[in-house]
């Protein structure tokens, strides 16, 4: 049993590291690009829209959806690595 407990601790640690990394990206895109750096990003235009405005309105949503797929992919990989997958 002690080996299983260590295995689950390692699994949980990798899970938390994945979560922290994805949350850091989420925070950077939503708060950093959408609020803090909006003036600097507004100097760049894409398709006639200022980049800061685009991140605040559309870009952050796209990044959030991508992060969901990255999390699912990473967790499936982690589940297989630790043999706790559902398949």
N, CA and C of each residue as an Amber inpcrd file, in Angstrom:
protein
   261
   0.7980000  -1.2140000   0.0000000   0.0000000   0.0000000   0.0000000
   0.8400000   1.2780000   0.0000000   1.9780000   1.3210000   0.6860000
   2.7540000   2.5730000   0.6880000   3.1640000   2.9950000  -0.7210000
   3.4310000   2.0040000  -1.5940000   3.8120000   2.3460000  -2.9590000
   2.6590000   3.0260000  -3.6830000   1.4400000   2.5430000  -3.4640000
   0.2610000   3.1290000  -4.0700000   0.0350000   4.5600000  -3.5700000
   0.3130000   4.7810000  -2.2930000   0.1380000   6.1180000  -1.7220000
   1.1350000   7.1000000  -2.3510000   2.3620000   6.6620000  -2.5510000
   3.3670000   7.5100000  -3.1920000   2.9930000   7.7880000  -4.6410000
   2.4470000   6.7830000  -5.2860000   2.0140000   6.9280000  -6.6750000
   0.9020000   7.9670000  -6.7860000  -0.0410000   7.9220000  -5.8650000
  -1.1440000   8.8820000  -5.8820000  -0.6660000  10.2900000  -5.5250000
   0.3150000  10.4090000  -4.6430000   0.8880000  11.7210000  -4.3270000
   1.5800000  12.3100000  -5.5530000   2.2950000  11.4830000  -6.2840000
   2.9640000  11.9420000  -7.5050000   1.9290000  12.3490000  -8.5480000
   0.8640000  11.5860000  -8.6600000  -0.2210000  11.9090000  -9.5880000
  -0.8450000  13.2640000  -9.2400000  -1.1510000  13.4420000  -7.9590000
  -1.7750000  14.6840000  -7.5160000  -0.8350000  15.8760000  -7.7140000
   0.4550000  15.6740000  -7.4770000   1.4260000  16.7490000  -7.6610000
   1.4820000  17.1800000  -9.1330000   1.4990000  16.2150000 -10.0480000
   1.5180000  16.5490000 -11.4750000   0.2040000  17.1980000 -11.9000000
  -0.8910000  16.7480000 -11.3220000  -2.1880000  17.3450000 -11.6000000
  -2.1960000  18.8150000 -11.1540000  -1.7210000  19.0880000  -9.9720000
  -1.6750000  20.4600000  -9.4740000  -0.7420000  21.3430000 -10.2950000
   0.3790000  20.7950000 -10.7390000   1.2990000  21.5740000 -11.5670000
   0.6380000  21.9300000 -12.9060000  -0.1100000  21.0000000 -13.4570000
  -0.8520000  21.2690000 -14.6960000  -1.8750000  22.3730000 -14.4650000
  -2.6270000  22.2590000 -13.3680000  -3.6260000  23.2740000 -13.0470000
  -3.0030000  24.6440000 -12.8480000  -1.9140000  24.7020000 -12.1060000
  -1.2570000  25.9890000 -11.8560000  -0.7310000  26.6170000 -13.1390000
  -0.1630000  25.8130000 -14.0150000   0.3450000  26.3190000 -15.2870000
  -0.7890000  26.8770000 -16.1480000  -1.8920000  26.1250000 -16.2420000
  -3.0210000  26.5790000 -17.0540000  -3.7000000  27.8010000 -16.4400000
  -3.7810000  27.8530000 -15.1170000  -4.3530000  29.0290000 -14.4610000
  -3.4720000  30.2660000 -14.6550000  -2.1720000  30.0740000 -14.6930000
  -1.2580000  31.1860000 -14.9600000  -1.4920000  31.7470000 -16.3670000
  -1.6610000  30.8660000 -17.3280000  -1.9740000  31.3120000 -18.6920000
  -3.3180000  32.0360000 -18.7030000  -4.3000000  31.4640000 -18.0370000
  -5.6360000  32.0620000 -17.9630000  -5.5670000  33.4680000 -17.3710000
  -4.8520000  33.6310000 -16.2640000  -4.7060000  34.9280000 -15.6120000
  -3.9830000  35.9200000 -16.5170000  -2.9090000  35.4730000 -17.1590000
  -2.1360000  36.3510000 -18.0370000  -2.9840000  36.8700000 -19.1830000
  -3.7380000  35.9850000 -19.7990000  -4.5500000  36.3890000 -20.9500000
  -5.7120000  37.2760000 -20.5200000  -6.4380000  36.8800000 -19.4800000
  -7.6360000  37.6380000 -19.1080000  -7.2890000  38.9370000 -18.3940000
  -6.5220000  38.8670000 -17.3440000  -6.2200000  40.0660000 -16.5540000
  -5.0680000  40.8570000 -17.1570000  -4.0110000  40.1410000 -17.5440000
  -2.8350000  40.8230000 -18.0890000  -3.0980000  41.4860000 -19.4200000
  -3.5470000  40.7010000 -20.4020000  -3.7680000  41.2440000 -21.7510000
  -5.0510000  42.0650000 -21.8340000  -6.0720000  41.6640000 -21.1210000
  -7.3650000  42.3370000 -21.2170000  -7.4940000  43.5890000 -20.3850000
  -6.6610000  43.7300000 -19.3250000  -6.7920000  44.8890000 -18.4330000
  -5.4690000  45.6440000 -18.2780000  -4.4290000  44.9560000 -17.8220000
  -3.1770000  45.6410000 -17.5020000  -2.4180000  46.1420000 -18.7290000
  -2.3400000  45.3380000 -19.7620000  -1.5430000  45.6910000 -20.9400000
  -2.3920000  46.1740000 -22.1120000  -3.6490000  46.5250000 -21.8370000
  -4.5570000  46.8810000 -22.9180000  -4.0550000  48.0960000 -23.7050000
  -3.4930000  49.0860000 -23.0570000  -3.0270000  50.2800000 -23.7630000
  -1.8680000  49.9590000 -24.7040000  -0.9320000  49.1420000 -24.2450000
   0.1930000  48.7550000 -25.0950000  -0.2780000  47.8880000 -26.2640000
  -1.1930000  46.9750000 -25.9940000  -1.6910000  46.0900000 -27.0520000
  -2.5790000  46.8320000 -28.0480000  -3.2140000  47.9040000 -27.6100000
  -4.0730000  48.6650000 -28.5160000  -3.2810000  49.3740000 -29.6080000
  -1.9760000  49.4720000 -29.4550000  -1.1390000  50.0650000 -30.4970000
  -1.0380000  49.1370000 -31.7110000  -1.3880000  47.8670000 -31.5290000
  -1.3460000  46.8720000 -32.6080000  -2.7700000  46.6300000 -33.0790000
  -2.9570000  46.6350000 -34.3870000  -4.2950000  46.3720000 -34.9340000
  -4.2870000  45.0870000 -35.7530000  -5.3500000  44.3060000 -35.5690000
  -5.5400000  43.0780000 -36.3410000  -6.9490000  43.1360000 -36.9160000
  -7.0510000  43.1060000 -38.2220000  -8.3560000  43.1430000 -38.8750000
  -9.1440000  44.4040000 -38.5660000  -8.4570000  45.5110000 -38.3080000
  -9.1320000  46.7670000 -38.0110000  -9.4810000  46.9490000 -36.5430000
  -9.2390000  45.9350000 -35.7180000  -9.5410000  46.0300000 -34.2880000
  -8.2510000  46.1390000 -33.4890000  -8.2920000  46.9080000 -32.4390000
  -7.1310000  47.0320000 -31.5550000  -6.9440000  45.7090000 -30.8080000
  -5.6910000  45.2880000 -30.6820000  -5.3990000  43.9790000 -30.0950000
  -5.8430000  43.8830000 -28.6380000  -5.6830000  44.9530000 -27.8700000
  -6.1410000  44.9350000 -26.4770000  -7.6340000  44.7350000 -26.3720000
  -8.3810000  45.4300000 -27.2200000  -9.8300000  45.2620000 -27.2610000
 -10.1910000  43.8440000 -27.6800000  -9.4820000  43.3180000 -28.6760000
  -9.7630000  41.9630000 -29.1540000  -9.5510000  40.9370000 -28.0490000
  -8.4430000  41.0730000 -27.2950000  -8.1980000  40.1290000 -26.1970000
  -9.2820000  40.2350000 -25.1350000  -9.6960000  41.4550000 -24.8260000
 -10.7140000  41.6290000 -23.7940000 -12.0630000  41.0670000 -24.2310000
 -12.3690000  41.1330000 -25.5230000 -13.6880000  40.7240000 -25.9960000
 -13.7380000  39.3100000 -26.5680000 -12.7390000  38.9170000 -27.3440000
 -12.7830000  37.6430000 -28.0410000 -11.6210000  36.7170000 -27.7100000
 -10.4370000  37.2660000 -27.7100000  -9.2290000  36.4550000 -27.5730000
  -9.1880000  35.6310000 -26.3100000  -9.5970000  36.2310000 -25.1930000
  -9.5570000  35.4890000 -23.9370000 -10.5150000  34.3070000 -23.9620000
 -11.6470000  34.4540000 -24.6250000 -12.6050000  33.3450000 -24.7300000
 -11.9980000  32.2000000 -25.5390000 -11.3510000  32.5260000 -26.6470000
 -10.7030000  31.4930000 -27.4560000  -9.6230000  30.7730000 -26.6560000
  -8.8410000  31.5400000 -25.9160000  -7.7720000  30.9310000 -25.1080000
  -8.3730000  30.0390000 -24.0350000  -9.4680000  30.4330000 -23.4070000
 -10.1080000  29.6140000 -22.3750000 -10.5690000  28.2790000 -22.9430000
 -11.1630000  28.3050000 -24.1240000 -11.6210000  27.0590000 -24.7540000
 -10.4290000  26.1630000 -25.0930000  -9.3640000  26.7510000 -25.5980000
  -8.1480000  25.9830000 -25.8980000  -7.5940000  25.3660000 -24.6210000
  -7.6120000  26.1240000 -23.5200000  -7.1110000  25.6050000 -22.2370000
  -7.9270000  24.4020000 -21.7660000  -9.2040000  24.3880000 -22.0260000
 -10.0430000  23.2410000 -21.6580000  -9.5670000  21.9920000 -22.4010000
  -9.3400000  22.1320000 -23.7070000  -8.8720000  20.9840000 -24.4870000
  -7.4700000  20.5450000 -24.0570000  -6.6130000  21.4910000 -23.7360000
  -5.2650000  21.1580000 -23.2540000  -5.3610000  20.4060000 -21.9350000
  -6.2460000  20.8500000 -21.0440000  -6.4070000  20.1810000 -19.7550000
  -6.9100000  18.7450000 -19.9390000  -7.8960000  18.5540000 -20.7990000
  -8.4280000  17.2100000 -21.0540000  -7.3330000  16.3100000 -21.6170000
  -6.5840000  16.8230000 -22.5980000  -5.4930000  16.0410000 -23.1930000
  -4.4480000  15.6830000 -22.1380000  -4.0420000  16.6640000 -21.3520000
  -3.0030000  16.4330000 -20.3360000  -3.4740000  15.4510000 -19.2690000
  -4.7280000  15.5670000 -18.8460000  -5.2300000  14.6700000 -17.8080000
  -5.3900000  13.2500000 -18.3280000  -5.8090000  13.0910000 -19.5810000
  -5.8810000  11.7440000 -20.1580000  -4.5010000  11.1190000 -20.2180000
  -3.5150000  11.8960000 -20.6060000  -2.1360000  11.4120000 -20.6510000
  -1.6360000  11.0530000 -19.2470000  -1.9510000  11.9020000 -18.2830000
  -1.5360000  11.6590000 -16.9020000  -2.2380000  10.4280000 -16.3280000
  -3.5130000  10.2510000 -16.6400000  -4.2540000   9.0740000 -16.1770000
  -3.6350000   7.7850000 -16.7110000  -3.2530000   7.8020000 -17.9860000
  -2.6170000   6.6140000 -18.5620000  -1.2440000   6.3680000 -17.9440000
  -0.5100000   7.4390000 -17.6800000   0.8270000   7.3100000 -17.0770000
   0.7440000   6.6440000 -15.7010000  -0.2790000   6.9790000 -14.9230000
  -0.4240000   6.4470000 -13.5730000  -1.4340000   5.2950000 -13.5100000
  -1.8810000   4.8330000 -14.6650000  -2.7960000   3.7070000 -14.7670000
  -4.0740000   3.9060000 -13.9550000  -4.6600000   5.0870000 -14.0640000
  -5.9440000   5.3600000 -13.4190000  -6.9780000   5.7860000 -14.4690000
  -6.6930000   5.4680000 -15.7280000  -7.6180000   5.8400000 -16.7960000
  -8.8670000   4.9750000 -16.7670000  -9.9050000   5.4600000 -17.3960000
 -11.2100000   4.7860000 -17.3680000 -11.3640000   3.7420000 -18.4550000
 -10.4340000   3.6530000 -19.3720000 -10.5790000   2.7190000 -20.4910000
 -10.1540000   1.3220000 -20.1060000
